[in-house]
Amino acid sequence: VQLQASGGGSVQAGGSLRLSCTASGTRVSVNHMAWYRQAPGNQREWVARIAPGGSTDYADSVKGRFTISRDNAKNTVYLQMNSLKLEDTAVYYCVVMKSSTLLPSYWGQGTLVTVSS
């Protein structure tokens, strides 16, 4: 399984970015897919999740600002990030989650998001 994340970059506070994660070796439609992030000096934290049935869940810190979605035909998961804050600065990772535990089983390489004032 390989996960190729893209879409990171630098943006001013209040701006938007959309991250993409294209999978190979598995289908995003049959997996619980998630985004995690790791800010400098912090542990990795879960951000958002989408289940095979399409239901979604978000960390409180991003609820109402971030949206996770997927395009089954493109085998790609997205993270639309709006109203970005300085504290959203982090490396964002796309993850395949193990269905039985909802813990990460495969990680992408990460894409850096930098939010500035």
Protein Blocks (a to p, Z undefined) as FASTA:
>chain_A
ZZddehiacddehiacddddddehiafklpccddddddehiacddfbdcdfkopacddfk
lgokaccdddfklopacdddehiafklgccdddddddfklopafbdcebpaddddZZ
